[in-house]
Amino acid sequence: MGDADDAQFNGVERVFGESAEVKYLMCFYHVVAKVFEKTRALQPSHAKLVMTGVYDMHFSLSEAEFLTTK
């Protein structure tokens, strides 16, 4: 989920019930924007390596899958 907006949580409860397990994740855009901001001082090759790791983590379906892509 994105910004942990109450409407999003209410929608999940309405569709899946109150017992639904919801795991809050940060908005991917905001993660990428902050990582980009913090890596600007790095050499481009290092910044690319960090950003690649962020994208690999984002698109992995599990921790195990992420670890096998590294």
DSSP file (Angstrom, degrees, kcal/mol; ACC not computed):
  #  RESIDUE AA STRUCTURE BP1 BP2  ACC     N-H-->O    O-->H-N    N-H-->O    O-->H-N    TCO  KAPPA ALPHA  PHI   PSI    X-CA   Y-CA   Z-CA
    1    1 A M              0   0    0      0, 0.0    24,-0.4     0, 0.0    21,-0.0   0.000 360.0 360.0 360.0 162.9    0.0    0.0    0.0
    2    2 A G        -     0   0    0     25,-0.1    25,-0.3     1,-0.1    23,-0.0   0.908 360.0  -2.8 -88.9 -93.4    1.1    3.5   -0.5
    3    3 A D  S    S-     0   0    0     23,-0.1    -1,-0.1    21,-0.0    23,-0.1   0.165  89.3-110.7 -96.8  18.0    0.8    6.3    1.9
    4    4 A A        +     0   0    0     21,-0.2     2,-0.1     1,-0.2    20,-0.0   0.835  53.4 178.2  57.4  35.7   -1.1    4.4    4.6
    5    5 A D    >>  -     0   0    0      1,-0.1     4,-1.7     4,-0.0     3,-0.7  -0.453  36.7-127.1 -69.5 139.2   -4.2    6.4    3.9
    6    6 A D  H 3> S+     0   0    0      1,-0.3     4,-2.8     2,-0.2     5,-0.2   0.851 108.6  60.1 -56.1 -36.5   -7.2    5.5    6.0
    7    7 A A  H 3> S+     0   0    0      1,-0.2     4,-2.2     2,-0.2    -1,-0.3   0.875 103.3  51.0 -62.3 -36.8   -9.3    5.1    2.9
    8    8 A Q  H <> S+     0   0    0     -3,-0.7     4,-2.2     2,-0.2    -1,-0.2   0.935 111.8  46.0 -66.1 -45.8   -6.9    2.4    1.6
    9    9 A F  H  X S+     0   0    0     -4,-1.7     4,-2.4     1,-0.2    -2,-0.2   0.903 112.1  51.6 -63.9 -40.3   -7.1    0.4    4.9
   10   10 A N  H  X S+     0   0    0     -4,-2.8     4,-2.4     1,-0.2    -1,-0.2   0.898 108.8  51.6 -62.3 -39.9  -10.9    0.8    5.0
   11   11 A G  H  X S+     0   0    0     -4,-2.2     4,-2.1     2,-0.2     5,-0.2   0.904 109.4  49.2 -63.0 -42.5  -11.1   -0.5    1.4
   12   12 A V  H  X S+     0   0    0     -4,-2.2     4,-3.2     1,-0.2     5,-0.5   0.926 112.2  48.5 -63.1 -44.7   -9.0   -3.6    2.3
   13   13 A E  H  X S+     0   0    0     -4,-2.4     4,-1.8     1,-0.2    -2,-0.2   0.896 111.3  50.5 -61.8 -39.8  -11.2   -4.3    5.3
   14   14 A R  H  < S+     0   0    0     -4,-2.4    -1,-0.2    -5,-0.2    -2,-0.2   0.892 119.9  34.9 -66.6 -39.4  -14.3   -3.9    3.2
   15   15 A V  H  < S+     0   0    0     -4,-2.1    -2,-0.2    -5,-0.2    -3,-0.2   0.915 133.9  23.2 -82.1 -45.2  -13.1   -6.3    0.5
   16   16 A F  H  < S-     0   0    0     -4,-3.2    -3,-0.2    -5,-0.2     3,-0.2   0.499 110.0-110.4-104.8  -5.8  -11.1   -8.9    2.6
   17   17 A G    ><  -     0   0    0     -4,-1.8     3,-1.5    -5,-0.5    -1,-0.2  -0.080  36.3 -73.4  93.8 162.7  -12.6   -8.5    6.0
   18   18 A E  T 3  S+     0   0    0      1,-0.3    -1,-0.2    -4,-0.1    -5,-0.1   0.722 125.8  61.9 -68.3 -21.4  -11.3   -7.1    9.3
   19   19 A S  T 3  S+     0   0    0     -3,-0.2    -1,-0.3    -6,-0.1    -2,-0.1   0.418  74.5 126.7 -86.3   3.7   -9.1  -10.1    9.9
   20   20 A A    <   -     0   0    0     -3,-1.5     2,-0.6     1,-0.1    -3,-0.1  -0.381  62.4-127.1 -64.1 134.4   -7.1   -9.4    6.7
   21   21 A E        -     0   0    0     -2,-0.1     2,-0.5     2,-0.0    -1,-0.1  -0.746  29.2-171.1 -84.1 120.4   -3.3   -9.2    7.3
   22   22 A V        -     0   0    0     -2,-0.6     2,-0.6     2,-0.0   -13,-0.0  -0.955  10.5-159.6-116.5 127.7   -2.0   -6.0    5.8
   23   23 A K        -     0   0    0     -2,-0.5     2,-0.4     2,-0.0    -2,-0.0  -0.930  18.8-135.5-107.2 119.0    1.7   -5.2    5.6
   24   24 A Y        -     0   0    0     -2,-0.6     2,-0.4   -21,-0.0   -22,-0.1  -0.580  25.0-176.3 -77.0 128.4    2.4   -1.5    5.2
   25   25 A L        -     0   0    0    -24,-0.4   -21,-0.2    -2,-0.4     3,-0.1  -0.924  28.9-107.5-120.2 149.1    5.0   -0.7    2.6
   26   26 A M        -     0   0    0     -2,-0.4     2,-0.3     1,-0.1   -23,-0.1  -0.380  46.5 -89.2 -70.8 154.1    6.4    2.7    1.8
   27   27 A C     >  -     0   0    0    -25,-0.3     4,-2.0     1,-0.2     3,-0.2  -0.493  33.7-139.9 -63.2 124.8    5.4    4.3   -1.4
   28   28 A F  H  > S+     0   0    0     -2,-0.3     4,-2.8     1,-0.2     5,-0.2   0.873 100.0  56.4 -60.0 -38.8    7.9    3.2   -4.1
   29   29 A Y  H  > S+     0   0    0      1,-0.2     4,-2.7     2,-0.2    -1,-0.2   0.937 108.4  46.8 -57.8 -46.5    8.1    6.6   -5.6
   30   30 A H  H  > S+     0   0    0      2,-0.2     4,-2.1     1,-0.2    -1,-0.2   0.865 111.6  51.3 -67.1 -35.5    9.1    8.2   -2.3
   31   31 A V  H  X S+     0   0    0     -4,-2.0     4,-2.7     2,-0.2     5,-0.2   0.958 113.0  45.0 -62.7 -50.5   11.7    5.5   -1.7
   32   32 A V  H  X S+     0   0    0     -4,-2.8     4,-2.8     1,-0.2     5,-0.2   0.905 112.4  51.8 -62.0 -42.1   13.3    6.0   -5.2
   33   33 A A  H  X S+     0   0    0     -4,-2.7     4,-2.2    -5,-0.2    -1,-0.2   0.913 112.8  44.7 -61.9 -42.7   13.2    9.8   -4.8
   34   34 A K  H  X S+     0   0    0     -4,-2.1     4,-2.4     2,-0.2    -2,-0.2   0.903 113.5  49.4 -69.8 -41.1   14.9    9.7   -1.4
   35   35 A V  H  X S+     0   0    0     -4,-2.7     4,-1.8     2,-0.2    -2,-0.2   0.923 111.8  49.7 -63.1 -43.0   17.5    7.1   -2.6
   36   36 A F  H  X S+     0   0    0     -4,-2.8     4,-0.7    -5,-0.2    -2,-0.2   0.927 111.4  49.3 -59.4 -45.3   18.2    9.3   -5.7
   37   37 A E  H >< S+     0   0    0     -4,-2.2     3,-0.6     1,-0.2     4,-0.2   0.911 114.2  44.6 -60.3 -43.7   18.6   12.4   -3.5
   38   38 A K  H 3< S+     0   0    0     -4,-2.4     3,-0.3     1,-0.2    -1,-0.2   0.715 113.9  49.1 -77.3 -21.0   21.0   10.6   -1.1
   39   39 A T  H >< S+     0   0    0     -4,-1.8     3,-1.5     1,-0.2    -1,-0.2   0.425  79.7  96.0 -99.6   1.8   23.1    9.0   -3.9
   40   40 A R  T << S+     0   0    0     -4,-0.7    -1,-0.2    -3,-0.6    -2,-0.1   0.811  82.4  55.5 -60.8 -29.4   23.7   12.1   -6.0
   41   41 A A  T 3  S+     0   0    0     -3,-0.3    -1,-0.3    -4,-0.2    -2,-0.1   0.621  94.2  89.5 -79.7 -12.4   27.1   12.6   -4.3
   42   42 A L  S <  S-     0   0    0     -3,-1.5    -3,-0.0     1,-0.1     0, 0.0  -0.353  94.9 -87.8 -79.4 162.7   28.3    9.1   -5.2
   43   43 A Q    >>  -     0   0    0      1,-0.1     4,-2.5    -2,-0.1     3,-0.7  -0.439  44.5-112.3 -62.6 145.6   30.1    8.2   -8.4
   44   44 A P  H 3> S+     0   0    0      0, 0.0     4,-2.4     0, 0.0     5,-0.2   0.848 116.8  54.2 -53.0 -38.0   27.5    7.4  -11.1
   45   45 A S  H 3> S+     0   0    0      2,-0.2     4,-1.6     1,-0.2     5,-0.1   0.881 111.2  45.2 -66.4 -35.9   28.5    3.7  -11.1
   46   46 A H  H <> S+     0   0    0     -3,-0.7     4,-2.2     2,-0.2    -1,-0.2   0.905 112.1  50.9 -72.4 -41.3   27.9    3.4   -7.4
   47   47 A A  H  X S+     0   0    0     -4,-2.5     4,-2.6     1,-0.2    -2,-0.2   0.900 109.8  51.3 -61.4 -40.2   24.6    5.3   -7.5
   48   48 A K  H  X S+     0   0    0     -4,-2.4     4,-2.6    -5,-0.3    -1,-0.2   0.895 107.9  52.4 -64.1 -39.8   23.5    2.9  -10.3
   49   49 A L  H  X S+     0   0    0     -4,-1.6     4,-1.8     2,-0.2    -2,-0.2   0.913 111.3  46.4 -62.2 -43.5   24.4   -0.1   -8.2
   50   50 A V  H  X S+     0   0    0     -4,-2.2     4,-1.9     2,-0.2    -2,-0.2   0.938 113.9  47.6 -63.7 -47.0   22.4    1.2   -5.2
   51   51 A M  H  X S+     0   0    0     -4,-2.6     4,-2.4     1,-0.2    -2,-0.2   0.870 108.6  54.8 -65.4 -36.3   19.4    2.0   -7.4
   52   52 A T  H  X S+     0   0    0     -4,-2.6     4,-2.8     1,-0.2    -1,-0.2   0.906 107.1  51.4 -61.5 -40.9   19.6   -1.4   -9.1
   53   53 A G  H  X S+     0   0    0     -4,-1.8     4,-2.3     2,-0.2    -2,-0.2   0.892 108.4  51.1 -62.2 -40.3   19.4   -3.0   -5.7
   54   54 A V  H  X S+     0   0    0     -4,-1.9     4,-2.3     2,-0.2    -2,-0.2   0.929 112.8  45.3 -63.3 -45.2   16.3   -0.9   -4.8
   55   55 A Y  H  X S+     0   0    0     -4,-2.4     4,-2.3     2,-0.2    -2,-0.2   0.906 111.7  52.1 -66.2 -41.2   14.6   -2.0   -8.0
   56   56 A D  H  X S+     0   0    0     -4,-2.8     4,-0.7     1,-0.2    -1,-0.2   0.913 111.7  47.3 -60.2 -41.6   15.6   -5.6   -7.5
   57   57 A M  H >< S+     0   0    0     -4,-2.3     3,-0.6     1,-0.2    -2,-0.2   0.911 111.1  51.8 -65.2 -42.0   14.1   -5.5   -4.0
   58   58 A H  H 3< S+     0   0    0     -4,-2.3    -2,-0.2     1,-0.2    -1,-0.2   0.893 113.7  42.0 -62.5 -41.4   10.9   -3.9   -5.2
   59   59 A F  H 3< S+     0   0    0     -4,-2.3     2,-0.3    -5,-0.1    -1,-0.2   0.478  90.8 104.6 -90.7  -1.6   10.2   -6.4   -8.0
   60   60 A S    <<  -     0   0    0     -4,-0.7     3,-0.1    -3,-0.6     4,-0.0  -0.585  61.4-149.9 -77.9 141.1   11.1   -9.5   -5.9
   61   61 A L  S    S+     0   0    0     -2,-0.3     2,-0.3     1,-0.1    -1,-0.1   0.655  77.8   8.0 -83.9 -16.7    8.2  -11.6   -4.7
   62   62 A S  S  > S-     0   0    0      1,-0.1     4,-2.0    -5,-0.0     5,-0.1  -0.965  77.1-104.6-154.8 167.3   10.0  -12.7   -1.6
   63   63 A E  H  > S+     0   0    0     -2,-0.3     4,-2.5     1,-0.2     5,-0.2   0.893 120.5  55.1 -63.4 -38.9   13.2  -12.2    0.4
   64   64 A A  H  > S+     0   0    0      1,-0.2     4,-1.6     2,-0.2    -1,-0.2   0.908 107.2  49.2 -61.8 -42.3   14.6  -15.5   -1.0
   65   65 A E  H  > S+     0   0    0      1,-0.2     4,-1.1     2,-0.2    -1,-0.2   0.912 110.8  50.5 -63.7 -41.6   14.0  -14.3   -4.6
   66   66 A F  H >X S+     0   0    0     -4,-2.0     4,-0.7     1,-0.2     3,-0.7   0.924 108.9  51.3 -60.8 -44.5   15.8  -11.0   -3.8
   67   67 A L  H 3< S+     0   0    0     -4,-2.5     3,-0.4     1,-0.2    -1,-0.2   0.810 107.2  53.3 -66.2 -29.2   18.7  -12.8   -2.3
   68   68 A T  H 3< S+     0   0    0     -4,-1.6    -1,-0.2     1,-0.2    -2,-0.2   0.719 103.0  57.8 -78.2 -19.4   19.1  -15.1   -5.4
   69   69 A T  H <<        0   0    0     -4,-1.1    -1,-0.2    -3,-0.7    -2,-0.2   0.668 360.0 360.0 -81.3 -15.0   19.2  -12.1   -7.7
   70   70 A K     <        0   0    0     -4,-0.7    -1,-0.2    -3,-0.4    -2,-0.2   0.455 360.0 360.0 -84.2 360.0   22.2  -10.6   -5.9
